[in-house]
Amino acid sequence: MDYKRADRVSDLLREEIAQILLKDIKDPRIGFVTITDVEVTDDLRQARVFFSMVESDRELEKTTKGLNSASGYIKKKLGKRLRMRYIPDIVFKFDSSLRYGSHIDSILEGLKRTVSD
């Protein structure tokens, strides 16, 4: 099995960023978020951090702005925690797959009720 360095770095960044958000970030704009995935470019220069949350779309916008404004602080914390020559630039993106899955579940549940009636 071929396991690229970028994949290993992605896994490590996902764990470390989740811990930093949980313990160190005190920004009131950032609600309860879950880091779902991290994609790192092959040259390890950029990382897209995908997150999910349950709140409304208005809260989503505030949280995204809060996370992206904290990316410099998070990068600095990662630099202290990790032994890497270069810490990737971080951009936060909302992962809508959980909302989409929930929407599909509600549609299937509605169809199930319709068929059983």
N, C-alpha and C positions, 0 to 999 in steps of 0.2 A: 504494500500500500504506500503510495506516494503522499507524504505529508509535508507540504511546503512550510518554510519558515514563516511566511505571512500568516498561515493558518494558526500556527502555534502562538504567534504574537497576538493575533486576534482573540484567541481564547484567554490569554493572559490579560490583555487589556479589558476584556469584558468583565472579568472577575475584579480587577483592581478598580476600574471606574465605578462598578456597583458599590464596592466598599467605600470609596471616596464620597460618593453621593449619599450613602447611608450615614456615614460618621462625620464628615467634614464640612459639607455644604450646608449653609444655614440660610440660603436665599428663600424668602417667603413666596416667590413666584414659582418655585419648583415644588410641586406636590409629590404625591407618591408615584414614583415611576419605576418601571422594571426595564433593565437593559436586556434586550432580547437577542441582539447580535452585534458584532463588530466586523466590518469589512476593511481590511488593510490592503493598500496597493502593494504590488510586488516589491517596489523599492522602499517600502516601509515609511513613506513620507506623509501619507494622508490616511486618516481613519474615519470611516463613517460609522457612527454609533447609533444604532437603532433602539428606540425605546417605545414602550407602550404605557398607557395609563387609562383609567376608567372615567376621568372627569369629562366635562363638556368641551365643545370646540373652543369656547372662549378661554377656558382654563388651559387647553392645549396650546394655544398661541402664546399665552403668558409663560407657560412652562418651557416651550421651545426657545423663546427669547432668553429666559433665565439660564437654561442649560448652555446655550451658545455663548452667552456673556461670561459664564463660568469656565469655558473651555481653556482659557489661558491658565487659570488657577489649577484646573485638573491636570493640565499638561505639566505644570511645575511640580505638582505632587507626584505624578508618575515618574518624573525625572529623578526624584529622590528615592522612590521605591524600587525602580527597575534598573537593571544593569544593561542599558542599551546605549549605543553611541548616539543615536538620534531618536527622540520621542516624536511620533507622528503628530501632525496638526489634526485637531479633532473637530468634526462637524456632527451635530446631532440631527437625526432625522426621525420622524414619527413612523412607527411600524403599525400600519393599519390592518395587518393580517388578523389580529385578534378580534377587532370590530367586524371585519368581513366574515370571519368564522361564526361569530355570534349572530350576525344577520342571517347567514345561511341556516343556522340551527333554528332560528325563529320561523323562517319560511318552511322548513321541513316539519316543524311542530304544527304549524298551521295546516299544512297538507295532511298530516296524520289525523288531526282532528276532523278535517273535512271528509276524509275517506271513512273514518269510523262512524260518522253520523249518518 
